[in-house]
């Protein structure tokens, strides 16, 4: 696996206790929206010991058409995350060559449904911004699941996405106040929700992005309503293992 040096350019708080890190993009570094990469911090630079060392797989949040390389993390107590939060502008770490096959096929006109939980919004951002750069005419529906509004990464950006056919649905699983905004829902992503916002749900390609429990639940839901396994793609961020279908073996983050 090849690694390339990257320099921290800026950071941005994109949700509660959630940070986006924007790095320089190495010359010749090319990837597809939906891929991930390994971030590596030398062990002697960690602010404290990390049982999983100084390397993590993270979904790429930037679109291939953007000049920067972006990654998103929730704040945490590991040595790796503490070091990331301690990074200063201009400091350097390294990134691997891009990995993963949970990408949107070119030339395919089927609707795209993205089911995202928490910081699984990172590759969703990449996919949608790349679609904008190409003026992709396919139908895109993003279903985002979080506990509260403050937990939704890139909420402001998502409401400004301009595509010929795009629907943004965000559901809050722990919120007791009634939904008042367009596309706002309560509870978890359900079959009824998918069928209501995506009438073409039988023909769609599905991209599931989130933590293992979320990804397991969404995969079971989709299989339960009759979606073919080859039309379900699990982002490697999710930490799942799978059979020989298109659902690929994933890494924990």
Helices and strands as residue ranges (DSSP letters): E 3-15, E 18-24, E 36-40, G 43-45, E 55-59, E 68-74, H 79-86, E 92-96, E 112-117, G 118-120, H 121-134, E 140-146, G 149-151, H 155-158, E 166-172, E 184-186, H 191-197, E 205-209, H 212-224, G 229-231, E 232-234, G 236-238
